[in-house]
Amino acid sequence: MDKKIKIAVSSFEKDPSTVKFNFLFNGEKRTGFALLFDGGYYVYKNQCQHLPVELDWEENDFFDEDNKLIVCATHGALYQPQSGLCIAGPCNGESLISMPFEVVKNNIVITV
């Protein structure tokens, strides 16, 4: 049976913004993040595609200075928020791993 994680839409303070969450995958603690960007929601596993490290600079801080791209704190790879595609850095052309979700009654419901 799949596990569901709920994040209230009201948790997003502005557009763009992110909400980080924890989940178990094959018995290991992992993190993911949901983001609101240009009015759309997206959900990704919090893992760079170059090295198996989390992306955020500080806790739940995923965006570059201009709030236009997701940036990896380890080596500066840049990802498009809408697609997860890496457009600059050592993982250029690879994509973040998206997680299935749906918006239900003002909640983002993520399937793990």
N, CA, C and O atoms as CSV, one atom per row, in Angstrom:
chain,resi,resn,atom,element,x,y,z
A,1,MET,N,N,0.840,-1.196,0.000
A,1,MET,CA,C,0.000,0.000,0.000
A,1,MET,C,C,0.877,1.249,0.000
A,1,MET,O,O,1.849,1.328,0.751
A,2,ASP,N,N,0.541,2.202,-0.824
A,2,ASP,CA,C,1.315,3.435,-0.902
A,2,ASP,C,C,1.035,4.328,0.297
A,2,ASP,O,O,-0.084,4.382,0.808
A,3,LYS,N,N,2.084,5.032,0.738
A,3,LYS,CA,C,1.927,5.995,1.815
A,3,LYS,C,C,1.599,7.348,1.198
A,3,LYS,O,O,2.114,7.701,0.137
A,4,LYS,N,N,0.745,8.093,1.869
A,4,LYS,CA,C,0.347,9.421,1.386
A,4,LYS,C,C,0.850,10.478,2.362
A,4,LYS,O,O,0.775,10.297,3.578
A,5,ILE,N,N,1.349,11.554,1.837
A,5,ILE,CA,C,1.775,12.707,2.633
A,5,ILE,C,C,0.912,13.877,2.201
A,5,ILE,O,O,0.757,14.135,1.007
A,6,LYS,N,N,0.348,14.589,3.176
A,6,LYS,CA,C,-0.488,15.761,2.876
A,6,LYS,C,C,0.235,17.029,3.284
A,6,LYS,O,O,0.798,17.125,4.375
A,7,ILE,N,N,0.207,17.994,2.390
A,7,ILE,CA,C,0.741,19.332,2.664
A,7,ILE,C,C,-0.367,20.322,2.329
A,7,ILE,O,O,-0.871,20.348,1.206
A,8,ALA,N,N,-0.734,21.123,3.296
A,8,ALA,CA,C,-1.784,22.117,3.068
A,8,ALA,C,C,-1.285,23.169,2.078
A,8,ALA,O,O,-0.155,23.646,2.184
A,9,VAL,N,N,-2.124,23.521,1.130
A,9,VAL,CA,C,-1.794,24.557,0.162
A,9,VAL,C,C,-1.434,25.860,0.889
A,9,VAL,O,O,-0.598,26.629,0.413
A,10,SER,N,N,-2.060,26.101,2.028
A,10,SER,CA,C,-1.777,27.320,2.806
A,10,SER,C,C,-0.368,27.334,3.397
A,10,SER,O,O,0.070,28.365,3.907
A,11,SER,N,N,0.353,26.201,3.335
A,11,SER,CA,C,1.734,26.141,3.834
A,11,SER,C,C,2.704,26.943,2.962
A,11,SER,O,O,3.795,27.307,3.401
A,12,PHE,N,N,2.292,27.210,1.731
A,12,PHE,CA,C,3.146,27.981,0.826
A,12,PHE,C,C,2.913,29.462,1.098
A,12,PHE,O,O,1.813,29.976,0.894
A,13,GLU,N,N,3.953,30.136,1.556
A,13,GLU,CA,C,3.833,31.523,2.007
A,13,GLU,C,C,3.743,32.523,0.861
A,13,GLU,O,O,3.171,33.602,1.016
A,14,LYS,N,N,4.309,32.163,-0.289
A,14,LYS,CA,C,4.336,33.075,-1.441
A,14,LYS,C,C,4.586,32.238,-2.681
A,14,LYS,O,O,4.763,31.023,-2.587
A,15,ASP,N,N,4.600,32.861,-3.814
A,15,ASP,CA,C,4.922,32.213,-5.075
A,15,ASP,C,C,6.150,32.917,-5.645
A,15,ASP,O,O,6.049,34.075,-6.050
A,16,PRO,N,N,7.298,32.259,-5.689
A,16,PRO,CA,C,7.556,30.855,-5.438
A,16,PRO,C,C,7.904,30.588,-3.963
A,16,PRO,O,O,8.398,31.464,-3.253
A,17,SER,N,N,7.635,29.367,-3.538
A,17,SER,CA,C,8.068,28.895,-2.226
A,17,SER,C,C,8.054,27.379,-2.209
A,17,SER,O,O,7.506,26.739,-3.107
A,18,THR,N,N,8.668,26.806,-1.167
A,18,THR,CA,C,8.789,25.362,-1.063
A,18,THR,C,C,8.387,24.885,0.331
A,18,THR,O,O,8.405,25.649,1.296
A,19,VAL,N,N,8.028,23.620,0.411
A,19,VAL,CA,C,7.758,22.954,1.677
A,19,VAL,C,C,8.498,21.620,1.626
A,19,VAL,O,O,8.240,20.790,0.753
A,20,LYS,N,N,9.416,21.422,2.563
A,20,LYS,CA,C,10.207,20.199,2.629
A,20,LYS,C,C,9.476,19.175,3.497
A,20,LYS,O,O,8.805,19.545,4.461
A,21,PHE,N,N,9.603,17.897,3.162
A,21,PHE,CA,C,8.950,16.848,3.941
A,21,PHE,C,C,9.851,15.613,4.005
A,21,PHE,O,O,10.759,15.450,3.190
A,22,ASN,N,N,9.588,14.755,4.976
A,22,ASN,CA,C,10.330,13.508,5.173
A,22,ASN,C,C,9.469,12.330,4.750
A,22,ASN,O,O,8.242,12.376,4.835
A,23,PHE,N,N,10.133,11.269,4.293
A,23,PHE,CA,C,9.435,10.029,3.989
A,23,PHE,C,C,10.426,8.875,4.083
A,23,PHE,O,O,11.638,9.088,4.071
A,24,LEU,N,N,9.912,7.667,4.175
A,24,LEU,CA,C,10.743,6.472,4.177
A,24,LEU,C,C,10.696,5.830,2.803
A,24,LEU,O,O,9.626,5.692,2.211
A,25,PHE,N,N,11.854,5.438,2.299
A,25,PHE,CA,C,11.944,4.748,1.025
A,25,PHE,C,C,12.852,3.546,1.231
A,25,PHE,O,O,14.033,3.703,1.541
A,26,ASN,N,N,12.308,2.353,1.063
A,26,ASN,CA,C,13.052,1.111,1.326
A,26,ASN,C,C,13.688,1.119,2.715
A,26,ASN,O,O,14.813,0.655,2.896
A,27,GLY,N,N,12.952,1.654,3.693
A,27,GLY,CA,C,13.411,1.673,5.079
A,27,GLY,C,C,14.387,2.780,5.420
A,27,GLY,O,O,14.832,2.870,6.564
A,28,GLU,N,N,14.730,3.624,4.462
A,28,GLU,CA,C,15.671,4.722,4.700
A,28,GLU,C,C,14.942,6.049,4.733
A,28,GLU,O,O,14.025,6.285,3.946
A,29,LYS,N,N,15.359,6.931,5.661
A,29,LYS,CA,C,14.769,8.264,5.746
A,29,LYS,C,C,15.260,9.104,4.567
A,29,LYS,O,O,16.461,9.196,4.314
A,30,ARG,N,N,14.334,9.702,3.865
A,30,ARG,CA,C,14.636,10.572,2.728
A,30,ARG,C,C,13.847,11.870,2.888
A,30,ARG,O,O,12.946,11.959,3.722
A,31,THR,N,N,14.188,12.862,2.094
A,31,THR,CA,C,13.411,14.095,2.082
A,31,THR,C,C,12.977,14.405,0.656
A,31,THR,O,O,13.587,13.970,-0.321
A,32,GLY,N,N,11.917,15.162,0.582
A,32,GLY,CA,C,11.417,15.650,-0.688
A,32,GLY,C,C,10.975,17.083,-0.482
A,32,GLY,O,O,11.021,17.605,0.632
A,33,PHE,N,N,10.545,17.718,-1.561
A,33,PHE,CA,C,10.022,19.069,-1.424
A,33,PHE,C,C,8.937,19.307,-2.464
A,33,PHE,O,O,9.015,18.872,-3.613
A,34,ALA,N,N,7.934,20.015,-1.998
A,34,ALA,CA,C,6.871,20.474,-2.888
A,34,ALA,C,C,7.136,21.939,-3.142
A,34,ALA,O,O,7.613,22.650,-2.257
A,35,LEU,N,N,6.833,22.396,-4.333
A,35,LEU,CA,C,7.038,23.808,-4.599
A,35,LEU,C,C,5.865,24.396,-5.353
A,35,LEU,O,O,5.193,23.739,-6.148
A,36,LEU,N,N,5.658,25.654,-5.066
A,36,LEU,CA,C,4.697,26.479,-5.787
A,36,LEU,C,C,5.521,27.419,-6.639
A,36,LEU,O,O,6.332,28.187,-6.121
A,37,PHE,N,N,5.314,27.361,-7.951
A,37,PHE,CA,C,6.084,28.197,-8.869
A,37,PHE,C,C,5.182,28.623,-10.014
A,37,PHE,O,O,4.599,27.785,-10.701
A,38,ASP,N,N,5.071,29.915,-10.213
A,38,ASP,CA,C,4.214,30.488,-11.262
A,38,ASP,C,C,2.806,29.895,-11.237
A,38,ASP,O,O,2.228,29.599,-12.283
A,39,GLY,N,N,2.269,29.728,-10.042
A,39,GLY,CA,C,0.906,29.255,-9.883
A,39,GLY,C,C,0.713,27.751,-9.986
A,39,GLY,O,O,-0.406,27.264,-9.818
A,40,GLY,N,N,1.783,27.000,-10.258
A,40,GLY,CA,C,1.686,25.540,-10.370
A,40,GLY,C,C,2.436,24.848,-9.250
A,40,GLY,O,O,3.370,25.403,-8.671
A,41,TYR,N,N,2.014,23.631,-8.956
A,41,TYR,CA,C,2.660,22.829,-7.917
A,41,TYR,C,C,3.491,21.731,-8.558
A,41,TYR,O,O,3.123,21.180,-9.595
A,42,TYR,N,N,4.630,21.418,-7.920
A,42,TYR,CA,C,5.547,20.395,-8.386
A,42,TYR,C,C,6.130,19.718,-7.152
A,42,TYR,O,O,6.278,20.356,-6.109
A,43,VAL,N,N,6.461,18.436,-7.257
A,43,VAL,CA,C,7.012,17.699,-6.122
A,43,VAL,C,C,8.194,16.859,-6.605
A,43,VAL,O,O,8.099,16.133,-7.594
A,44,TYR,N,N,9.315,16.978,-5.878
A,44,TYR,CA,C,10.535,16.257,-6.244
A,44,TYR,C,C,11.174,15.617,-5.022
A,44,TYR,O,O,11.000,16.078,-3.894
A,45,LYS,N,N,11.923,14.536,-5.271
A,45,LYS,CA,C,12.804,14.007,-4.238
A,45,LYS,C,C,13.943,15.007,-4.076
A,45,LYS,O,O,14.406,15.592,-5.055
A,46,ASN,N,N,14.388,15.200,-2.854
A,46,ASN,CA,C,15.439,16.170,-2.561
A,46,ASN,C,C,16.801,15.518,-2.747
A,46,ASN,O,O,17.495,15.206,-1.779
A,47,GLN,N,N,17.174,15.316,-4.020
A,47,GLN,CA,C,18.455,14.695,-4.318
A,47,GLN,C,C,18.995,15.227,-5.631
A,47,GLN,O,O,18.322,15.180,-6.661
A,48,CYS,N,N,20.211,15.729,-5.584
A,48,CYS,CA,C,20.878,16.192,-6.794
A,48,CYS,C,C,21.111,15.004,-7.714
A,48,CYS,O,O,21.250,13.876,-7.241
A,49,GLN,N,N,21.155,15.233,-8.992
A,49,GLN,CA,C,21.391,14.160,-9.950
A,49,GLN,C,C,22.864,13.964,-10.269
A,49,GLN,O,O,23.216,13.068,-11.037
A,50,HIS,N,N,23.726,14.787,-9.693
A,50,HIS,CA,C,25.167,14.633,-9.881
A,50,HIS,C,C,25.764,13.781,-8.773
A,50,HIS,O,O,26.529,12.854,-9.037
A,51,LEU,N,N,25.415,14.096,-7.544
A,51,LEU,CA,C,25.867,13.355,-6.367
A,51,LEU,C,C,24.644,13.065,-5.499
A,51,LEU,O,O,23.668,13.813,-5.556
A,52,PRO,N,N,24.669,12.011,-4.707
A,52,PRO,CA,C,23.509,11.713,-3.856
A,52,PRO,C,C,23.478,12.606,-2.606
A,52,PRO,O,O,23.627,12.125,-1.483
A,53,VAL,N,N,23.284,13.897,-2.821
A,53,VAL,CA,C,23.211,14.871,-1.728
A,53,VAL,C,C,21.911,15.662,-1.847
A,53,VAL,O,O,21.329,15.770,-2.926
A,54,GLU,N,N,21.467,16.215,-0.710
A,54,GLU,CA,C,20.282,17.063,-0.735
A,54,GLU,C,C,20.624,18.394,-1.398
A,54,GLU,O,O,21.777,18.827,-1.400
A,55,LEU,N,N,19.615,19.023,-1.952
A,55,LEU,CA,C,19.807,20.249,-2.731
A,55,LEU,C,C,19.852,21.526,-1.895
A,55,LEU,O,O,20.608,22.441,-2.222
A,56,ASP,N,N,19.063,21.610,-0.826
A,56,ASP,CA,C,18.834,22.893,-0.164
A,56,ASP,C,C,20.075,23.467,0.514
A,56,ASP,O,O,20.850,22.768,1.167
A,57,TRP,N,N,20.222,24.808,0.318
A,57,TRP,CA,C,21.318,25.580,0.925
A,57,TRP,C,C,21.203,25.539,2.437
A,57,TRP,O,O,22.118,25.115,3.143
A,58,GLU,N,N,20.088,25.977,2.897
A,58,GLU,CA,C,19.714,25.905,4.299
A,58,GLU,C,C,18.400,25.148,4.307
A,58,GLU,O,O,17.825,24.902,3.247
A,59,GLU,N,N,17.920,24.778,5.467
A,59,GLU,CA,C,16.684,23.998,5.544
A,59,GLU,C,C,15.571,24.662,4.736
A,59,GLU,O,O,15.190,25.800,5.010
A,60,ASN,N,N,15.057,23.946,3.743
A,60,ASN,CA,C,13.947,24.402,2.898
A,60,ASN,C,C,14.271,25.651,2.079
A,60,ASN,O,O,13.381,26.458,1.813
A,61,ASP,N,N,15.529,25.822,1.677
A,61,ASP,CA,C,15.941,26.949,0.838
A,61,ASP,C,C,16.495,26.377,-0.477
A,61,ASP,O,O,17.666,26.006,-0.554
A,62,PHE,N,N,15.654,26.312,-1.490
A,62,PHE,CA,C,16.003,25.621,-2.732
A,62,PHE,C,C,16.276,26.543,-3.918
A,62,PHE,O,O,16.866,26.104,-4.905
A,63,PHE,N,N,15.864,27.802,-3.849
A,63,PHE,CA,C,15.941,28.675,-5.026
A,63,PHE,C,C,17.222,29.494,-5.084
A,63,PHE,O,O,17.856,29.772,-4.065
A,64,ASP,N,N,17.587,29.874,-6.318
A,64,ASP,CA,C,18.705,30.787,-6.518
A,64,ASP,C,C,18.298,32.187,-6.035
A,64,ASP,O,O,17.166,32.388,-5.593
A,65,GLU,N,N,19.207,33.136,-6.121
A,65,GLU,CA,C,18.958,34.495,-5.618
A,65,GLU,C,C,17.771,35.170,-6.304
A,65,GLU,O,O,17.091,35.992,-5.691
A,66,ASP,N,N,17.517,34.835,-7.558
A,66,ASP,CA,C,16.429,35.459,-8.315
A,66,ASP,C,C,15.098,34.719,-8.180
A,66,ASP,O,O,14.096,35.137,-8.759
A,67,ASN,N,N,15.082,33.617,-7.414
A,67,ASN,CA,C,13.876,32.793,-7.259
A,67,ASN,C,C,13.333,32.302,-8.595
A,67,ASN,O,O,12.119,32.225,-8.788
A,68,LYS,N,N,14.227,31.972,-9.507
A,68,LYS,CA,C,13.826,31.496,-10.837
A,68,LYS,C,C,14.165,30.019,-11.048
A,68,LYS,O,O,13.483,29.323,-11.799
A,69,LEU,N,N,15.228,29.541,-10.378
A,69,LEU,CA,C,15.710,28.181,-10.590
A,69,LEU,C,C,15.998,27.500,-9.256
A,69,LEU,O,O,16.300,28.161,-8.262
A,70,ILE,N,N,15.903,26.182,-9.246
A,70,ILE,CA,C,16.318,25.384,-8.096
A,70,ILE,C,C,17.824,25.220,-8.215
A,70,ILE,O,O,18.337,24.937,-9.298
A,71,VAL,N,N,18.539,25.396,-7.102
A,71,VAL,CA,C,19.997,25.315,-7.148
A,71,VAL,C,C,20.498,24.283,-6.139
A,71,VAL,O,O,19.970,24.183,-5.032
A,72,CYS,N,N,21.510,23.526,-6.524
A,72,CYS,CA,C,22.138,22.562,-5.630
A,72,CYS,C,C,23.207,23.277,-4.815
A,72,CYS,O,O,24.090,23.927,-5.374
A,73,ALA,N,N,23.127,23.156,-3.496
A,73,ALA,CA,C,24.072,23.825,-2.605
A,73,ALA,C,C,25.488,23.268,-2.739
A,73,ALA,O,O,26.452,23.981,-2.460
A,74,THR,N,N,25.633,22.030,-3.154
A,74,THR,CA,C,26.949,21.399,-3.200
A,74,THR,C,C,27.808,21.907,-4.341
A,74,THR,O,O,28.985,22.204,-4.135
A,75,HIS,N,N,27.251,22.014,-5.541
A,75,HIS,CA,C,28.078,22.429,-6.679
A,75,HIS,C,C,27.405,23.399,-7.633
A,75,HIS,O,O,27.938,23.686,-8.705
A,76,GLY,N,N,26.227,23.913,-7.251
A,76,GLY,CA,C,25.606,24.971,-8.035
A,76,GLY,C,C,24.838,24.546,-9.265
A,76,GLY,O,O,24.508,25.396,-10.091
A,77,ALA,N,N,24.537,23.266,-9.424
A,77,ALA,CA,C,23.720,22.839,-10.565
A,77,ALA,C,C,22.386,23.573,-10.517
A,77,ALA,O,O,21.839,23.799,-9.438
A,78,LEU,N,N,21.863,23.944,-11.672
A,78,LEU,CA,C,20.608,24.684,-11.768
A,78,LEU,C,C,19.535,23.849,-12.452
A,78,LEU,O,O,19.760,23.276,-13.518
A,79,TYR,N,N,18.360,23.791,-11.819
A,79,TYR,CA,C,17.240,22.996,-12.320
A,79,TYR,C,C,16.030,23.883,-12.577
A,79,TYR,O,O,15.767,24.816,-11.818
A,80,GLN,N,N,15.299,23.594,-13.640
A,80,GLN,CA,C,14.052,24.301,-13.914
A,80,GLN,C,C,12.974,23.813,-12.944
A,80,GLN,O,O,12.785,22.605,-12.806
A,81,PRO,N,N,12.264,24.719,-12.269
A,81,PRO,CA,C,11.234,24.299,-11.307
A,81,PRO,C,C,10.093,23.493,-11.934
A,81,PRO,O,O,9.602,22.545,-11.322
A,82,GLN,N,N,9.668,23.855,-13.141
A,82,GLN,CA,C,8.504,23.204,-13.750
A,82,GLN,C,C,8.784,21.784,-14.242
A,82,GLN,O,O,7.876,20.953,-14.264
A,83,SER,N,N,10.005,21.499,-14.630
A,83,SER,CA,C,10.321,20.196,-15.216
A,83,SER,C,C,11.342,19.404,-14.416
A,83,SER,O,O,11.430,18.186,-14.568
A,84,GLY,N,N,12.118,20.072,-13.566
A,84,GLY,CA,C,13.198,19.414,-12.840
A,84,GLY,C,C,14.444,19.205,-13.680
A,84,GLY,O,O,15.413,18.606,-13.212
A,85,LEU,N,N,14.433,19.695,-14.925
A,85,LEU,CA,C,15.560,19.513,-15.832
A,85,LEU,C,C,16.756,20.349,-15.386
A,85,LEU,O,O,16.618,21.537,-15.097
A,86,CYS,N,N,17.941,19.714,-15.331
A,86,CYS,CA,C,19.174,20.432,-15.018
A,86,CYS,C,C,19.638,21.149,-16.281
A,86,CYS,O,O,19.876,20.525,-17.315
A,87,ILE,N,N,19.763,22.487,-16.178
A,87,ILE,CA,C,20.150,23.276,-17.350
A,87,ILE,C,C,21.571,23.816,-17.260
A,87,ILE,O,O,22.072,24.399,-18.221
A,88,ALA,N,N,22.237,23.626,-16.098
A,88,ALA,CA,C,23.625,24.051,-15.944
A,88,ALA,C,C,24.251,23.266,-14.804
A,88,ALA,O,O,23.605,22.991,-13.794
A,89,GLY,N,N,25.518,22.911,-14.978
A,89,GLY,CA,C,26.228,22.169,-13.946
A,89,GLY,C,C,26.609,20.779,-14.423
A,89,GLY,O,O,26.347,20.417,-15.570
A,90,PRO,N,N,27.224,20.005,-13.547
A,90,PRO,CA,C,27.747,18.691,-13.941
A,90,PRO,C,C,26.680,17.654,-14.308
A,90,PRO,O,O,27.005,16.625,-14.901
A,91,CYS,N,N,25.431,17.906,-13.970
A,91,CYS,CA,C,24.364,16.956,-14.328
A,91,CYS,C,C,23.486,17.517,-15.440
A,91,CYS,O,O,22.330,17.115,-15.573
A,92,ASN,N,N,24.017,18.440,-16.241
A,92,ASN,CA,C,23.281,19.074,-17.329
A,92,ASN,C,C,22.573,18.030,-18.179
A,92,ASN,O,O,23.186,17.066,-18.637
A,93,GLY,N,N,21.265,18.234,-18.388
A,93,GLY,CA,C,20.477,17.334,-19.204
A,93,GLY,C,C,19.742,16.262,-18.410
A,93,GLY,O,O,18.828,15.630,-18.941
A,94,GLU,N,N,20.118,16.040,-17.150
A,94,GLU,CA,C,19.414,15.080,-16.304
A,94,GLU,C,C,18.300,15.815,-15.567
A,94,GLU,O,O,18.259,17.045,-15.572
A,95,SER,N,N,17.403,15.073,-14.937
A,95,SER,CA,C,16.264,15.700,-14.259
A,95,SER,C,C,16.111,15.201,-12.833
A,95,SER,O,O,16.445,14.062,-12.510
A,96,LEU,N,N,15.593,16.090,-11.985
A,96,LEU,CA,C,15.215,15.692,-10.641
A,96,LEU,C,C,14.149,14.601,-10.729
A,96,LEU,O,O,13.433,14.498,-11.725
A,97,ILE,N,N,14.055,13.797,-9.684
A,97,ILE,CA,C,13.064,12.719,-9.658
A,97,ILE,C,C,11.757,13.281,-9.112
A,97,ILE,O,O,11.678,13.682,-7.951
A,98,SER,N,N,10.738,13.304,-9.958
A,98,SER,CA,C,9.442,13.830,-9.522
A,98,SER,C,C,8.701,12.762,-8.725
A,98,SER,O,O,8.959,11.567,-8.865
A,99,MET,N,N,7.785,13.215,-7.895
A,99,MET,CA,C,6.964,12.323,-7.087
A,99,MET,C,C,5.509,12.548,-7.467
A,99,MET,O,O,5.097,13.693,-7.656
A,100,PRO,N,N,4.714,11.477,-7.585
A,100,PRO,CA,C,3.307,11.634,-7.961
A,100,PRO,C,C,2.510,12.327,-6.862
A,100,PRO,O,O,2.699,12.066,-5.674
A,101,PHE,N,N,1.619,13.211,-7.285
A,101,PHE,CA,C,0.790,13.944,-6.328
A,101,PHE,C,C,-0.485,14.394,-7.019
A,101,PHE,O,O,-0.605,14.358,-8.243
A,102,GLU,N,N,-1.435,14.821,-6.190
A,102,GLU,CA,C,-2.645,15.463,-6.689
A,102,GLU,C,C,-3.067,16.507,-5.666
A,102,GLU,O,O,-2.730,16.409,-4.486
A,103,VAL,N,N,-3.801,17.500,-6.126
A,103,VAL,CA,C,-4.336,18.524,-5.233
A,103,VAL,C,C,-5.776,18.129,-4.925
A,103,VAL,O,O,-6.615,18.018,-5.819
A,104,VAL,N,N,-6.040,17.917,-3.623
A,104,VAL,CA,C,-7.349,17.480,-3.163
A,104,VAL,C,C,-7.772,18.329,-1.975
A,104,VAL,O,O,-7.108,18.332,-0.939
A,105,LYS,N,N,-8.880,19.049,-2.126
A,105,LYS,CA,C,-9.440,19.847,-1.022
A,105,LYS,C,C,-8.377,20.703,-0.323
A,105,LYS,O,O,-8.196,20.601,0.891
A,106,ASN,N,N,-7.692,21.528,-1.075
A,106,ASN,CA,C,-6.691,22.457,-0.565
A,106,ASN,C,C,-5.482,21.784,0.064
A,106,ASN,O,O,-4.803,22.387,0.895
A,107,ASN,N,N,-5.204,20.540,-0.321
A,107,ASN,CA,C,-4.016,19.824,0.115
A,107,ASN,C,C,-3.304,19.247,-1.098
A,107,ASN,O,O,-3.934,18.836,-2.072
A,108,ILE,N,N,-1.998,19.225,-1.021
A,108,ILE,CA,C,-1.215,18.474,-1.980
A,108,ILE,C,C,-1.033,17.095,-1.355
A,108,ILE,O,O,-0.496,16.985,-0.252
A,109,VAL,N,N,-1.467,16.054,-2.035
A,109,VAL,CA,C,-1.391,14.699,-1.522
A,109,VAL,C,C,-0.336,13.963,-2.353
A,109,VAL,O,O,-0.533,13.697,-3.539
A,110,ILE,N,N,0.779,13.644,-1.710
A,110,ILE,CA,C,1.928,13.037,-2.379
A,110,ILE,C,C,1.908,11.533,-2.112
A,110,ILE,O,O,1.702,11.093,-0.981
A,111,THR,N,N,2.123,10.764,-3.158
A,111,THR,CA,C,2.213,9.313,-3.014
A,111,THR,C,C,3.682,8.905,-2.940
A,111,THR,O,O,4.483,9.232,-3.816
A,112,VAL,N,N,4.011,8.184,-1.872
A,112,VAL,CA,C,5.390,7.701,-1.696
A,112,VAL,C,C,5.436,6.241,-2.096
A,112,VAL,O,O,6.495,5.616,-2.031
